[in-house]
């Protein structure tokens, strides 16, 4: 009986090591910060990935229970070992995971410069993920746009968006500004449409993440979360 009890305790201890804590009292080590971003999609099948502090995209193959259901934009501090790399995405095995506070990613004050602008200039196309909270539950309904969106960002801080045929956002154009903290690949982009001031087009602040040829934009409008997963043409 004693051996059974000891064995059970070992299993519980191991499981605890590979769980995500909700504590924010952490001191992240180098290259251990990550943000949950959407992976590529095939029809209505999609999956989450982590964008690491150093700009790499990672797939946690173990160590984060229910990772696929974690809300996009969630910030994590992780300890991990690296596995194989496929299509530019590195497999990681997570041994420790905690939630990270916003200040770990965007230390105040934020700054405006040309570094992040240079990394963003270009034309992107892709899909829009829509997350609608379900009434009286913690679940969300996720849909992916059937048609693609095209977004062009220019070095004179103007943009053009060819929106979706149905749904958000509609087609528009205007100006944008950027701000970011220590890491140029993560920050805030603020759109202002020249002709339409409603939220049916790109207007207001979006959190952005950029990694190589991928641009991810996130915003919440009237309680509905939108995440754009765009690839540079």
C-alpha distance (Angstrom), angle and dihedral (degrees) to the residues before:
residue distance angle dihedral
X1 . . .
X2 3.81 . .
X3 3.81 90.4 .
X4 3.82 90.4 52.9
X5 3.81 91.5 51.2
X6 3.81 92.2 48.3
X7 3.79 91.1 48.5
X8 3.80 91.3 50.2
X9 3.83 91.0 51.4
X10 3.79 91.2 51.5
X11 3.81 90.9 52.2
X12 3.82 91.0 49.4
X13 3.82 91.4 48.4
X14 3.80 92.3 50.4
X15 3.80 91.4 48.1
X16 3.81 90.3 50.9
X17 3.79 90.8 54.0
X18 3.79 90.7 57.5
X19 3.78 98.9 47.7
X20 3.77 131.8 101.2
X21 3.78 112.6 -113.3
X22 3.79 121.9 -151.5
X23 3.80 93.4 -142.5
X24 3.79 116.8 121.7
X25 3.80 95.6 -169.1
X26 3.78 94.8 102.7
X27 3.77 139.5 127.8
X28 3.80 104.3 -145.8
X29 3.78 115.5 -143.7
X30 3.80 123.0 -136.6
X31 3.82 115.1 -62.5
X32 3.82 91.4 2.7
X33 3.81 100.1 110.0
X34 3.79 119.2 97.3
X35 3.79 140.1 172.0
X36 3.80 123.6 -148.5
X37 3.82 109.6 -117.4
X38 3.82 132.0 170.2
X39 3.77 118.9 -93.9
X40 3.78 123.8 -144.2
X41 3.77 118.8 -65.7
X42 3.78 138.4 -136.1
X43 3.76 109.3 -161.3
X44 3.81 105.8 -52.8
X45 3.80 93.5 -21.5
X46 3.80 112.0 102.7
X47 3.77 138.9 153.7
X48 3.78 140.5 -160.0
X49 3.80 127.8 -110.0
X50 3.79 135.0 -175.6
X51 3.78 122.9 -119.1
X52 3.80 105.4 -151.2
X53 3.79 126.2 -143.9
X54 3.79 91.8 -106.1
X55 3.81 91.0 57.0
X56 3.81 98.8 -102.4
X57 3.81 122.5 129.8
X58 3.79 115.8 -127.3
X59 3.79 136.7 -168.0
X60 3.85 111.9 -150.5
X61 3.80 100.4 -143.0
X62 3.80 92.2 178.0
X63 3.78 141.6 7.1
X64 3.83 102.8 49.5
X65 3.82 111.0 82.2
X66 3.82 115.6 -142.7
X67 3.81 90.9 2.7
X68 3.80 91.1 158.9
X69 3.80 91.5 63.7
X70 3.82 96.8 48.5
X71 3.80 112.4 117.8
X72 3.80 115.6 -100.2
X73 3.79 112.2 -105.6
X74 3.82 93.4 33.2
X75 3.80 109.9 146.5
X76 3.80 119.0 -138.7
X77 3.78 138.8 -177.3
X78 3.78 110.2 -148.4
X79 3.78 142.6 176.8
X80 3.77 113.3 -149.4
X81 3.77 149.5 155.1
X82 3.80 121.0 -128.0
X83 3.77 126.0 -116.3
X84 3.78 132.1 179.0
X85 3.80 124.8 -33.9
X86 3.80 120.9 -131.2
X87 3.79 125.9 -179.8
X88 3.79 90.3 -14.0
X89 3.83 93.1 -52.9
X90 3.79 118.1 114.2
X91 3.82 121.5 -146.7
X92 3.81 112.1 -133.6
X93 3.80 133.0 -170.0
X94 3.80 109.1 -145.3
X95 3.80 118.8 -146.5
X96 3.81 98.1 173.1
X97 3.78 132.4 21.2
X98 3.79 133.3 -178.9
X99 3.78 134.1 164.6
X100 3.80 113.5 -102.8
X101 3.77 126.5 -144.9
X102 3.78 123.9 -121.2
X103 3.80 93.9 -108.6
X104 3.81 89.4 65.9
X105 3.80 88.2 65.3
X106 3.79 104.9 31.4
X107 3.81 109.2 30.2
X108 3.80 112.4 -166.5
X109 2.89 132.8 -77.7
X110 3.77 101.5 45.4
X111 3.78 117.2 -148.5
X112 3.78 136.5 -147.4
X113 3.80 119.9 -140.0
X114 3.78 143.4 135.7
X115 3.83 96.3 -97.5
X116 3.78 96.2 83.4
X117 3.82 92.0 36.7
X118 3.82 91.8 56.3
X119 3.79 90.1 51.0
X120 3.81 92.3 51.5
X121 3.81 104.2 42.6
X122 3.80 112.1 114.5
X123 3.79 144.2 64.8
X124 3.81 120.4 -65.2
X125 3.78 133.0 -174.2
X126 3.77 133.7 -172.6
X127 3.78 147.1 102.0
X128 3.79 137.1 -52.0
X129 3.81 120.1 -129.0
X130 3.81 114.9 -151.0
X131 3.81 121.2 -160.1
X132 3.81 116.9 -167.2
X133 3.84 117.7 -174.4
X134 3.79 113.9 -125.4
X135 3.83 114.9 -125.0
X136 3.82 115.2 -100.2
X137 3.81 93.7 -1.1
X138 3.79 138.4 82.1
X139 3.79 91.3 -124.1
X140 3.79 125.5 105.6
X141 3.77 132.3 -153.3
X142 3.81 111.1 -128.7
X143 3.79 123.9 -158.9
X144 3.81 131.1 173.5
X145 3.79 123.3 -146.4
X146 3.79 112.9 -105.7
X147 3.80 92.4 -148.2
X148 3.80 126.9 51.4
X149 3.78 132.4 -109.3
X150 3.81 124.1 -140.2
X151 3.82 122.1 -153.9
X152 3.81 126.0 -177.4
X153 3.83 119.8 -166.0
X154 3.81 117.4 -168.4
X155 3.81 131.0 -161.1
X156 3.83 90.4 -117.2
X157 3.83 87.8 66.1
X158 3.79 95.5 -106.7
X159 3.78 126.1 125.6
X160 3.79 140.9 -166.7
X161 3.79 122.6 -157.3
X162 3.78 124.7 -165.8
X163 3.77 97.3 -159.5
X164 3.76 133.8 -157.4
X165 3.80 121.8 -69.8
X166 3.80 88.2 -127.2
X167 3.77 127.2 17.5
X168 3.79 134.5 11.4
X169 2.99 129.7 9.6
X170 3.79 111.9 32.4
X171 3.80 122.6 -158.7
X172 3.81 115.6 -75.0
X173 3.79 147.1 136.3
X174 3.78 139.1 -148.8
X175 3.80 143.0 109.3
X176 3.80 134.0 -42.0
X177 3.79 138.2 -166.0
X178 3.81 131.6 -159.2
X179 3.78 136.8 -146.2
X180 3.78 129.9 174.3
X181 3.78 143.1 163.3
X182 3.78 129.9 -133.2
X183 3.80 94.3 -38.7
X184 3.82 114.8 61.8
X185 3.81 92.0 -159.7
X186 3.80 91.9 66.9
X187 3.78 128.0 51.1
X188 3.79 146.9 92.9
X189 3.79 128.0 -59.3
X190 3.80 118.2 -167.6
X191 3.81 118.4 -157.0
X192 3.81 124.7 -160.1
X193 3.79 116.8 -173.9
X194 3.80 114.1 -142.0
X195 3.80 95.6 -140.9
X196 3.80 110.2 19.1
X197 3.80 121.3 51.9
X198 3.81 96.6 -177.4
X199 3.80 125.7 99.8
X200 3.81 92.2 -111.3
X201 3.82 86.8 91.3
X202 3.81 132.1 36.9
X203 3.80 104.3 -60.9
X204 3.78 131.4 143.4
X205 3.82 133.8 12.4
X206 3.80 126.0 -23.9
X207 3.80 127.8 -177.3
X208 3.80 107.8 -127.3
X209 3.81 134.3 -162.2
X210 3.78 121.1 -172.5
X211 3.79 125.8 -168.4
X212 3.79 121.1 171.3
X213 3.84 103.1 -58.8
X214 3.81 97.4 -10.1
X215 3.81 125.5 94.1
X216 3.79 120.3 -172.0
X217 3.83 120.4 -168.6
X218 3.80 124.3 -171.8
X219 3.79 132.0 -170.8
X220 3.81 139.7 151.7
X221 3.82 121.6 -137.7
X222 3.81 121.2 -176.3
X223 3.79 91.0 -19.2
X224 3.82 94.2 -50.4
X225 3.81 117.2 115.4
X226 3.81 120.5 -142.1
X227 3.79 124.6 -166.9
X228 3.81 121.3 -173.3
X229 3.80 116.7 -154.9
X230 3.81 106.2 -166.1
X231 3.81 133.1 172.2
X232 3.78 124.3 -154.0
X233 3.81 113.0 -109.8
